Amino acid sequence: MTTSLSRRNIDFLLHEWLDVTTLTKRDRFAEHSRDTFDAIVDLSNDIAAKRFAPLLQDGDRTEPTVGPDGKVILVPGINEALQAFSDAGLMAATFDDSLGGMQLPTVVSEAALLFFRAANPGFVSYASLTMANANLLTAHGTPDQIDTWVRPMLEGRFFGTMCLSEPDAGSSLTDITTKAVKADDGSYRILGTKMWITAGDHELSDNIVHLVLAKVPGGPTGVKGISLFIVPKFLTDGTRNDVALVGLNHKMGNHAATNTLLNFGDGTFSPSETAGAIGYLVGREHHGLSYMFHMMNESRISVGLQAAATGSAAHLTSVDYAKQRIQGRPVDEKQPTRPAVPIIAHADVKRMLLAQKAYSEGAIALGLYCARLVDEINTAATQEVKDEAHLLLEVLTPITKSWPSQWCLEANNLAIQIHGGYGYTTEFTVEQGWRDNRLNAIHEGAHGIHGIDLLGRKVTMQDGAGLRLLLSRIRASAGIAAAHAELAACASQLDRAAEQLAATTATVLTAPDRATRLANASLYLEAAGHLVIAWMWLEQLIAIGDNNGDFYDGKRSAAAYFFTYELPKISVQLDILATLDETTLATRPEWF
């Protein structure tokens, strides 16, 4: 079995903390039990270990290329790996039985996916994008669109993408220029270029279902004029649609997943240069961005979980290496002739290992907590509980995407350090892990974007109701922990940090203008993220209770590390935020 993810930790999070078996009391999950949940996790662990993990370095060293026939060539074995994933029913895990799905809770499905994310980030990208694409169309597509495009995706015959960015627009969707002209038959002709499209072209499936953002001429300006279209690589009659691969982007990591520049409607596969690629409107015109957010928000949580899983792989690889690598003697050893010890005996190595564990396991807990909120939104007994879960998820999404992308990357960085000179060589996987994980801080929105989203939108939405809900949940956990003597100090520390975040937020929101208020939004995002991860660790300590043993003691030690070394950092950050510092605003471009 792969050692890139702790099966014991997943069991703890699902059953001892989140108690997911209680979900089987709900109609949607009534056919399930702990046995079926565990069977899915076991199966995922097995497939990930046997099909995905062995090809991790091969996928890195064999980058995608374009053959003389214009087709993309990928590393051998990827087809079989993804076929095994689909054959196990994992692509359709959370979907309705009527669509061939298992109706598995989202939290269990995401836990199972973690094994694939840890084993081979590049391979799993094709599957996770397809699942998110299918989720969007199931929610917003017509019955015919679901039958035509979703069913084949859930069977693993079609794969899916999301096409938002353009070469000159990047993350600024206001500035996209791809247009969609309505045809007499009710379809649209899509003309434009999309950049950074993961899984944008390959030969892994019979078809690729692109979800494309475009503007219908005459619509509103800015993002209000964006519509969403299904633009398949092949039409239903087998004809090649006018979607052309212009080139592959050569990335520093995550090589196994193609990343493409695509032209829509440039005449490559059409007799007329102005014909355009054929697209089918999803929902209503000019509402495309709201539909796409369904996929984007799912993908943002997936990015956070991917970063956490990649950081976890780095941590467990480091633990194995540190136990085997013999070097040095204890600092109080006076006899140089005494045998050297494994480096895991050295305090500084243990510090780095604890940091890795605190970052990656805290981030995994946050991602699964958010997945559990999705299940509340979809299946809770009352609308009030659903609405509360939705509000909390809105606030947590930018944190769940960005915090793991920053701090679990640090787990990969520490893995290189623990391995020393060996870690800097390609013979070991830890340098690849850093390169693979570095992407997660960029795609689905950089830190700056999510900082602005959190401070500029999420903490002010509904007159601050989302932030109040988050802080009330944190304080509730602190209240429970305070009743236990061994947790009282952590509870008090977390409560004080929550109070400081609330006070600082109120101060920042008094800034005279939006530019000043958001100038240090990324710092706010990081501070809020540290608070939330500390909350995740306190929640785990509460779940541990009086249990003893190496696993539980390891959790306690990682939590102690986070509360001692990490949580205090936010006090300084929040102090800076409260000053409404304008250094970045005042600095002129010519000063650089």
Secondary structure, DSSP 4 states (H G I P E B T S, - for coil): --SSS-HHHHHIIIIIIS-GGGGGGSGGGTT--HHHHHHHHHHHHHHIIIIIGGGHHHHHHS--EE-TTS-EE--TTHHHHHHHHHHTTGGGTTS-GGGT-----HHHHHHHHHHHHHH-HHHHHHHHHHHHHHHHHHHHS-HHHIIIIIHHHHTTSEEEEEE---TTTTT-GGG---EEEE-TTS-EEEEEEEEEEET-S-SSSSEEEEEEEEE-TTS-SGGGGEEEEEEESB-TTSPBPSEEEEEE---SS-TTS-EEEEEESSSTTSSSTTS-EEEEE-SSTT-HHHHHHHHHHHHHHHHHHHHHHHHHHHHHHHHHHHHH-B----TT---TTSPP-BGGGSHHHHHHHHHHHHHHHHHHHHHHHHHHHHHHHHH-SSHHHHHHHHHHHHHHHHHHHHHHHHHHHHHHHHHHHHHGGGGGSTTSTHHHHHHHHHGGGTTTS-HHHHHHHIIIIITTGGGGHHHHHHHHHHHHHHHHHHTSGGGHHHHHHHHHHHHHHHHHHHHHTT-SSHHHHHTTHHHHHHHHHHHHHHHHHHHHHHHHTT--SHHHHHHHHHHHHIIIIITTHHHHHHHHHHTT--HHHH--GGG-
